[in-house]
Amino acid sequence: MKGSKRLLRGRGKNAVWELRVSTGKDAVSGKYGQTSRIWPGYAGDDPEITTAAQALAKLIRETEATRGIGATGPAGTVEQLLAKWLKHIASEGRSPTTLREYKRLIEKRIKPGVGSIPLKKLSTLDLDTYYAGLTAEGLSPSTVRQCHSILRAACKQAVRWRMLASNPAAEASPAKLVQKEIVAPSASDVQKMIAAADANDPDMAAYIAIAAVTGARRGELCGLRWGDIDWKATTLTIERSVASMGRGKLITKSTKAHGVRRLALDEFGETVLKRHLVEAESRAHDLGIEITSETPIFTYDGRRPIAPDTASHYVTKIADDVGVKTHLHALRHFAATQLIGAGHDVMTVAGRLGHKDPSVTLNVYASALPERDRDAANFLGNALTPAGSVALIDHVARTHSLQ
């Protein structure tokens, strides 16, 4: 990069200079740009910078580093870009659990694979080779695609920052993700799990029951408080989620969709919660504490909510005990498939599940409900069958069966 300096005023120690660095032609707009600073003031507080020439050299180095020029610069590698990108999305308010997962994948998978590659030399071929290597190691397609999503987003931001002319990850080809068939437990399976849990842990029995009738995510269930119940309107408000940050640390955050939803409670759900409240009040009395609107609904000590991982492990175990092969998240599938299978519209189901876009609900659950397609076929066929032709159709069917 080229730079220049221009004396604005003063002389010697009192001199004020304008420093300029040409940043070349912008890959997006096609215009030529530059970075300018006033010295002293910009670098005048650095004791090692004593001349305008030194200040200009420093500005050139910083501008090159910011734009990813020079493989040895602070931002010259993929690893350094990812560090900047993580700070950027954290400042935008990204979920702590999301950041934690991104950091884990970057440290464990991405940095060892492509972290040392100079950013401006990163190619689509580099990424495709890297993804193929992950697949050969036995990583699932979903994990490979997670790594790809991180790299694609970081490189997209690098283009916005003018550190890259184009996004090499945009044309990359990670492993294809095959949609797994949704397997939800039956109503009798859920009933067995609730009954078994009620015999050894009534708190978790209530948790399983509410999970099944609301379709709420595990963190949302752990985040429920007694003040979220409107007994008069028989509704349950979901507005927060509890997440584990490792080593027993729990945090409370917004829901996955960053929204609040109010769910109607039927007689079964209301009865479960009222019974659970009686148990909670009895325990609180024994502990010498008071149940308030801020008290977690699902808690063992009246203060700290049950951890999501604890709930997941318990549900898997109790399911095994009763011979049901399922897990906690499958209770969410149970709620969705039961509702759609009963003919409830997708907008209502999506709202209950907390999906921002009803198309997500359709994409995830429509394939699990072939019986709805049969109902639709029968409905359309009946609508197009002329009056009086039913006998003819029966005759043709009988004749065909005899041949």
Contacts in CASP RR format, 6 or more apart in sequence:
PFRMAT RR
TARGET T0000
AUTHOR 0000-0000-0000
METHOD contacts of the structure
MODEL  1
MKGSKRLLRGRGKNAVWELRVSTGKDAVSGKYGQTSRIWPGYAGDDPEIT
TAAQALAKLIRETEATRGIGATGPAGTVEQLLAKWLKHIASEGRSPTTLR
EYKRLIEKRIKPGVGSIPLKKLSTLDLDTYYAGLTAEGLSPSTVRQCHSI
LRAACKQAVRWRMLASNPAAEASPAKLVQKEIVAPSASDVQKMIAAADAN
DPDMAAYIAIAAVTGARRGELCGLRWGDIDWKATTLTIERSVASMGRGKL
ITKSTKAHGVRRLALDEFGETVLKRHLVEAESRAHDLGIEITSETPIFTY
DGRRPIAPDTASHYVTKIADDVGVKTHLHALRHFAATQLIGAGHDVMTVA
GRLGHKDPSVTLNVYASALPERDRDAANFLGNALTPAGSVALIDHVARTH
SLQ
1 21 0 8 1.000
1 22 0 8 1.000
1 23 0 8 1.000
1 24 0 8 1.000
1 60 0 8 1.000
1 63 0 8 1.000
1 64 0 8 1.000
1 69 0 8 1.000
2 21 0 8 1.000
2 22 0 8 1.000
3 19 0 8 1.000
3 20 0 8 1.000
3 21 0 8 1.000
3 22 0 8 1.000
3 56 0 8 1.000
3 59 0 8 1.000
3 60 0 8 1.000
4 19 0 8 1.000
4 20 0 8 1.000
4 56 0 8 1.000
5 17 0 8 1.000
5 18 0 8 1.000
5 19 0 8 1.000
5 20 0 8 1.000
5 52 0 8 1.000
5 53 0 8 1.000
5 55 0 8 1.000
5 56 0 8 1.000
6 17 0 8 1.000
6 18 0 8 1.000
6 20 0 8 1.000
7 15 0 8 1.000
7 16 0 8 1.000
7 17 0 8 1.000
7 52 0 8 1.000
8 16 0 8 1.000
8 17 0 8 1.000
8 18 0 8 1.000
8 38 0 8 1.000
9 15 0 8 1.000
9 16 0 8 1.000
10 16 0 8 1.000
15 52 0 8 1.000
16 38 0 8 1.000
16 39 0 8 1.000
16 40 0 8 1.000
17 38 0 8 1.000
17 39 0 8 1.000
17 52 0 8 1.000
17 55 0 8 1.000
18 36 0 8 1.000
18 37 0 8 1.000
18 38 0 8 1.000
18 39 0 8 1.000
19 36 0 8 1.000
19 37 0 8 1.000
19 38 0 8 1.000
19 39 0 8 1.000
19 42 0 8 1.000
19 52 0 8 1.000
19 55 0 8 1.000
19 56 0 8 1.000
19 59 0 8 1.000
20 34 0 8 1.000
20 35 0 8 1.000
20 36 0 8 1.000
21 34 0 8 1.000
21 35 0 8 1.000
21 36 0 8 1.000
21 56 0 8 1.000
21 59 0 8 1.000
21 60 0 8 1.000
21 63 0 8 1.000
22 32 0 8 1.000
22 33 0 8 1.000
22 34 0 8 1.000
23 32 0 8 1.000
23 33 0 8 1.000
23 34 0 8 1.000
23 35 0 8 1.000
23 63 0 8 1.000
23 67 0 8 1.000
23 162 0 8 1.000
24 32 0 8 1.000
24 33 0 8 1.000
24 34 0 8 1.000
25 31 0 8 1.000
25 32 0 8 1.000
25 33 0 8 1.000
26 32 0 8 1.000
26 33 0 8 1.000
26 162 0 8 1.000
27 159 0 8 1.000
27 162 0 8 1.000
27 164 0 8 1.000
27 165 0 8 1.000
27 166 0 8 1.000
28 159 0 8 1.000
28 162 0 8 1.000
35 59 0 8 1.000
35 63 0 8 1.000
37 43 0 8 1.000
37 55 0 8 1.000
37 59 0 8 1.000
39 49 0 8 1.000
39 52 0 8 1.000
39 55 0 8 1.000
39 56 0 8 1.000
40 55 0 8 1.000
42 55 0 8 1.000
42 59 0 8 1.000
43 49 0 8 1.000
43 55 0 8 1.000
43 58 0 8 1.000
43 59 0 8 1.000
44 55 0 8 1.000
46 58 0 8 1.000
48 54 0 8 1.000
49 55 0 8 1.000
49 58 0 8 1.000
61 73 0 8 1.000
64 70 0 8 1.000
64 73 0 8 1.000
65 73 0 8 1.000
65 74 0 8 1.000
65 75 0 8 1.000
65 76 0 8 1.000
66 75 0 8 1.000
66 161 0 8 1.000
66 163 0 8 1.000
67 75 0 8 1.000
67 161 0 8 1.000
67 162 0 8 1.000
67 163 0 8 1.000
68 75 0 8 1.000
68 76 0 8 1.000
68 81 0 8 1.000
68 119 0 8 1.000
68 120 0 8 1.000
68 163 0 8 1.000
68 164 0 8 1.000
69 76 0 8 1.000
69 120 0 8 1.000
70 76 0 8 1.000
70 118 0 8 1.000
70 120 0 8 1.000
71 77 0 8 1.000
71 118 0 8 1.000
71 120 0 8 1.000
71 121 0 8 1.000
73 80 0 8 1.000
74 80 0 8 1.000
75 81 0 8 1.000
75 84 0 8 1.000
75 119 0 8 1.000
75 163 0 8 1.000
76 118 0 8 1.000
76 119 0 8 1.000
76 120 0 8 1.000
77 115 0 8 1.000
77 116 0 8 1.000
77 117 0 8 1.000
77 118 0 8 1.000
77 119 0 8 1.000
78 110 0 8 1.000
78 114 0 8 1.000
78 115 0 8 1.000
78 116 0 8 1.000
78 117 0 8 1.000
78 119 0 8 1.000
78 122 0 8 1.000
78 151 0 8 1.000
78 154 0 8 1.000
79 111 0 8 1.000
79 115 0 8 1.000
79 116 0 8 1.000
80 119 0 8 1.000
81 119 0 8 1.000
81 154 0 8 1.000
81 155 0 8 1.000
81 158 0 8 1.000
81 163 0 8 1.000
82 106 0 8 1.000
82 110 0 8 1.000
82 111 0 8 1.000
82 115 0 8 1.000
82 150 0 8 1.000
82 154 0 8 1.000
85 153 0 8 1.000
85 154 0 8 1.000
85 157 0 8 1.000
85 158 0 8 1.000
86 99 0 8 1.000
86 102 0 8 1.000
86 103 0 8 1.000
86 106 0 8 1.000
88 157 0 8 1.000
89 99 0 8 1.000
89 102 0 8 1.000
89 153 0 8 1.000
90 99 0 8 1.000
95 243 0 8 1.000
95 253 0 8 1.000
95 254 0 8 1.000
95 256 0 8 1.000
96 243 0 8 1.000
96 245 0 8 1.000
96 251 0 8 1.000
96 253 0 8 1.000
97 243 0 8 1.000
97 245 0 8 1.000
97 251 0 8 1.000
97 253 0 8 1.000
100 245 0 8 1.000
101 146 0 8 1.000
102 150 0 8 1.000
105 143 0 8 1.000
105 146 0 8 1.000
105 147 0 8 1.000
105 150 0 8 1.000
106 150 0 8 1.000
109 134 0 8 1.000
109 139 0 8 1.000
109 143 0 8 1.000
109 147 0 8 1.000
110 147 0 8 1.000
110 150 0 8 1.000
110 151 0 8 1.000
113 130 0 8 1.000
114 122 0 8 1.000
114 126 0 8 1.000
114 127 0 8 1.000
114 130 0 8 1.000
114 151 0 8 1.000
117 126 0 8 1.000
119 158 0 8 1.000
119 163 0 8 1.000
119 164 0 8 1.000
120 163 0 8 1.000
120 164 0 8 1.000
122 155 0 8 1.000
122 168 0 8 1.000
123 168 0 8 1.000
124 168 0 8 1.000
124 169 0 8 1.000
124 171 0 8 1.000
124 172 0 8 1.000
126 168 0 8 1.000
127 148 0 8 1.000
127 151 0 8 1.000
127 168 0 8 1.000
127 169 0 8 1.000
127 172 0 8 1.000
128 172 0 8 1.000
128 173 0 8 1.000
131 144 0 8 1.000
131 147 0 8 1.000
131 148 0 8 1.000
131 172 0 8 1.000
131 173 0 8 1.000
131 174 0 8 1.000
131 175 0 8 1.000
134 143 0 8 1.000
134 144 0 8 1.000
134 147 0 8 1.000
134 175 0 8 1.000
135 141 0 8 1.000
135 144 0 8 1.000
135 175 0 8 1.000
141 174 0 8 1.000
141 175 0 8 1.000
141 176 0 8 1.000
141 177 0 8 1.000
141 178 0 8 1.000
142 177 0 8 1.000
144 174 0 8 1.000
144 175 0 8 1.000
145 174 0 8 1.000
145 175 0 8 1.000
145 177 0 8 1.000
147 174 0 8 1.000
148 169 0 8 1.000
148 172 0 8 1.000
148 174 0 8 1.000
151 169 0 8 1.000
151 172 0 8 1.000
152 167 0 8 1.000
152 169 0 8 1.000
152 170 0 8 1.000
152 172 0 8 1.000
155 164 0 8 1.000
155 167 0 8 1.000
155 168 0 8 1.000
155 169 0 8 1.000
155 170 0 8 1.000
156 167 0 8 1.000
156 169 0 8 1.000
156 170 0 8 1.000
158 164 0 8 1.000
158 167 0 8 1.000
159 165 0 8 1.000
159 166 0 8 1.000
159 167 0 8 1.000
179 363 0 8 1.000
179 367 0 8 1.000
181 367 0 8 1.000
181 368 0 8 1.000
182 333 0 8 1.000
182 337 0 8 1.000
182 364 0 8 1.000
182 365 0 8 1.000
182 367 0 8 1.000
182 368 0 8 1.000
183 326 0 8 1.000
183 330 0 8 1.000
183 333 0 8 1.000
184 326 0 8 1.000
184 330 0 8 1.000
184 333 0 8 1.000
184 334 0 8 1.000
184 336 0 8 1.000
184 337 0 8 1.000
184 338 0 8 1.000
184 368 0 8 1.000
185 193 0 8 1.000
185 319 0 8 1.000
185 324 0 8 1.000
185 326 0 8 1.000
185 330 0 8 1.000
185 331 0 8 1.000
185 334 0 8 1.000
187 334 0 8 1.000
187 338 0 8 1.000
189 319 0 8 1.000
189 322 0 8 1.000
189 324 0 8 1.000
189 326 0 8 1.000
190 208 0 8 1.000
190 212 0 8 1.000
190 331 0 8 1.000
190 334 0 8 1.000
192 322 0 8 1.000
192 323 0 8 1.000
192 324 0 8 1.000
193 208 0 8 1.000
193 315 0 8 1.000
193 318 0 8 1.000
193 319 0 8 1.000
193 322 0 8 1.000
193 324 0 8 1.000
193 326 0 8 1.000
194 205 0 8 1.000
194 208 0 8 1.000
194 209 0 8 1.000
194 212 0 8 1.000
195 205 0 8 1.000
196 318 0 8 1.000
196 321 0 8 1.000
196 322 0 8 1.000
197 204 0 8 1.000
197 205 0 8 1.000
197 208 0 8 1.000
197 314 0 8 1.000
197 318 0 8 1.000
198 205 0 8 1.000
201 314 0 8 1.000
202 276 0 8 1.000
202 279 0 8 1.000
203 276 0 8 1.000
203 279 0 8 1.000
203 298 0 8 1.000
203 299 0 8 1.000
203 300 0 8 1.000
203 306 0 8 1.000
204 311 0 8 1.000
204 314 0 8 1.000
204 315 0 8 1.000
204 318 0 8 1.000
206 272 0 8 1.000
206 273 0 8 1.000
206 275 0 8 1.000
206 276 0 8 1.000
206 298 0 8 1.000
207 221 0 8 1.000
207 298 0 8 1.000
207 306 0 8 1.000
207 311 0 8 1.000
208 315 0 8 1.000
208 318 0 8 1.000
208 331 0 8 1.000
209 268 0 8 1.000
209 269 0 8 1.000
209 272 0 8 1.000
210 216 0 8 1.000
210 221 0 8 1.000
210 224 0 8 1.000
210 236 0 8 1.000
210 269 0 8 1.000
210 272 0 8 1.000
210 273 0 8 1.000
211 218 0 8 1.000
211 221 0 8 1.000
211 328 0 8 1.000
211 331 0 8 1.000
211 332 0 8 1.000
211 335 0 8 1.000
212 331 0 8 1.000
212 334 0 8 1.000
212 335 0 8 1.000
213 265 0 8 1.000
213 266 0 8 1.000
213 268 0 8 1.000
213 269 0 8 1.000
213 272 0 8 1.000
213 335 0 8 1.000
214 221 0 8 1.000
214 236 0 8 1.000
214 238 0 8 1.000
214 263 0 8 1.000
214 335 0 8 1.000
214 352 0 8 1.000
215 331 0 8 1.000
215 332 0 8 1.000
215 334 0 8 1.000
215 335 0 8 1.000
215 336 0 8 1.000
215 352 0 8 1.000
215 353 0 8 1.000
216 238 0 8 1.000
216 263 0 8 1.000
216 332 0 8 1.000
217 241 0 8 1.000
217 255 0 8 1.000
217 256 0 8 1.000
217 329 0 8 1.000
217 332 0 8 1.000
218 308 0 8 1.000
218 311 0 8 1.000
218 312 0 8 1.000
218 328 0 8 1.000
218 329 0 8 1.000
219 241 0 8 1.000
219 242 0 8 1.000
219 243 0 8 1.000
219 308 0 8 1.000
220 238 0 8 1.000
220 240 0 8 1.000
220 241 0 8 1.000
220 255 0 8 1.000
221 298 0 8 1.000
221 311 0 8 1.000
222 241 0 8 1.000
222 242 0 8 1.000
222 296 0 8 1.000
222 298 0 8 1.000
222 305 0 8 1.000
222 306 0 8 1.000
222 307 0 8 1.000
222 308 0 8 1.000
222 311 0 8 1.000
223 240 0 8 1.000
223 241 0 8 1.000
223 242 0 8 1.000
223 252 0 8 1.000
223 296 0 8 1.000
223 297 0 8 1.000
223 298 0 8 1.000
223 305 0 8 1.000
224 236 0 8 1.000
224 238 0 8 1.000
224 296 0 8 1.000
224 297 0 8 1.000
224 298 0 8 1.000
225 293 0 8 1.000
225 294 0 8 1.000
225 295 0 8 1.000
225 296 0 8 1.000
225 297 0 8 1.000
226 277 0 8 1.000
226 280 0 8 1.000
226 291 0 8 1.000
226 292 0 8 1.000
226 293 0 8 1.000
226 294 0 8 1.000
226 295 0 8 1.000
226 297 0 8 1.000
227 293 0 8 1.000
227 294 0 8 1.000
228 236 0 8 1.000
228 237 0 8 1.000
228 238 0 8 1.000
228 239 0 8 1.000
228 297 0 8 1.000
229 235 0 8 1.000
229 236 0 8 1.000
229 237 0 8 1.000
229 265 0 8 1.000
229 273 0 8 1.000
229 297 0 8 1.000
230 236 0 8 1.000
230 237 0 8 1.000
231 270 0 8 1.000
234 264 0 8 1.000
234 265 0 8 1.000
234 270 0 8 1.000
235 262 0 8 1.000
235 263 0 8 1.000
235 264 0 8 1.000
235 265 0 8 1.000
236 262 0 8 1.000
236 263 0 8 1.000
236 265 0 8 1.000
236 273 0 8 1.000
237 260 0 8 1.000
237 261 0 8 1.000
237 262 0 8 1.000
237 263 0 8 1.000
238 255 0 8 1.000
238 260 0 8 1.000
238 261 0 8 1.000
238 262 0 8 1.000
238 263 0 8 1.000
238 354 0 8 1.000
239 254 0 8 1.000
239 255 0 8 1.000
239 259 0 8 1.000
239 260 0 8 1.000
239 261 0 8 1.000
240 252 0 8 1.000
240 253 0 8 1.000
240 254 0 8 1.000
240 255 0 8 1.000
241 252 0 8 1.000
241 253 0 8 1.000
241 254 0 8 1.000
241 255 0 8 1.000
241 256 0 8 1.000
242 250 0 8 1.000
242 251 0 8 1.000
242 252 0 8 1.000
242 253 0 8 1.000
242 305 0 8 1.000
242 307 0 8 1.000
242 308 0 8 1.000
243 250 0 8 1.000
243 251 0 8 1.000
243 252 0 8 1.000
243 253 0 8 1.000
243 308 0 8 1.000
244 250 0 8 1.000
244 307 0 8 1.000
244 308 0 8 1.000
244 309 0 8 1.000
245 251 0 8 1.000
248 307 0 8 1.000
250 304 0 8 1.000
250 305 0 8 1.000
250 307 0 8 1.000
255 261 0 8 1.000
255 354 0 8 1.000
256 354 0 8 1.000
257 354 0 8 1.000
257 355 0 8 1.000
257 356 0 8 1.000
259 354 0 8 1.000
261 351 0 8 1.000
261 352 0 8 1.000
261 354 0 8 1.000
263 352 0 8 1.000
265 273 0 8 1.000
273 297 0 8 1.000
276 297 0 8 1.000
277 291 0 8 1.000
280 291 0 8 1.000
280 295 0 8 1.000
280 297 0 8 1.000
280 299 0 8 1.000
280 302 0 8 1.000
281 291 0 8 1.000
283 302 0 8 1.000
284 290 0 8 1.000
284 291 0 8 1.000
284 295 0 8 1.000
284 302 0 8 1.000
287 301 0 8 1.000
287 302 0 8 1.000
289 302 0 8 1.000
289 303 0 8 1.000
291 302 0 8 1.000
295 302 0 8 1.000
295 303 0 8 1.000
296 302 0 8 1.000
296 303 0 8 1.000
296 304 0 8 1.000
296 305 0 8 1.000
296 306 0 8 1.000
298 305 0 8 1.000
298 306 0 8 1.000
298 311 0 8 1.000
299 305 0 8 1.000
299 306 0 8 1.000
300 306 0 8 1.000
311 328 0 8 1.000
312 327 0 8 1.000
312 328 0 8 1.000
312 329 0 8 1.000
315 326 0 8 1.000
315 327 0 8 1.000
315 328 0 8 1.000
315 331 0 8 1.000
316 326 0 8 1.000
316 327 0 8 1.000
316 328 0 8 1.000
319 325 0 8 1.000
319 326 0 8 1.000
319 327 0 8 1.000
332 353 0 8 1.000
333 365 0 8 1.000
333 368 0 8 1.000
335 352 0 8 1.000
335 353 0 8 1.000
336 349 0 8 1.000
336 353 0 8 1.000
336 361 0 8 1.000
336 364 0 8 1.000
336 365 0 8 1.000
337 365 0 8 1.000
337 368 0 8 1.000
337 369 0 8 1.000
339 348 0 8 1.000
339 349 0 8 1.000
339 352 0 8 1.000
340 346 0 8 1.000
340 349 0 8 1.000
340 361 0 8 1.000
340 365 0 8 1.000
340 366 0 8 1.000
340 369 0 8 1.000
340 372 0 8 1.000
341 369 0 8 1.000
341 371 0 8 1.000
341 372 0 8 1.000
343 372 0 8 1.000
346 358 0 8 1.000
346 361 0 8 1.000
346 362 0 8 1.000
347 358 0 8 1.000
349 358 0 8 1.000
349 361 0 8 1.000
349 365 0 8 1.000
350 357 0 8 1.000
350 358 0 8 1.000
350 360 0 8 1.000
350 361 0 8 1.000
351 358 0 8 1.000
353 361 0 8 1.000
355 361 0 8 1.000
366 372 0 8 1.000
385 393 0 8 1.000
END
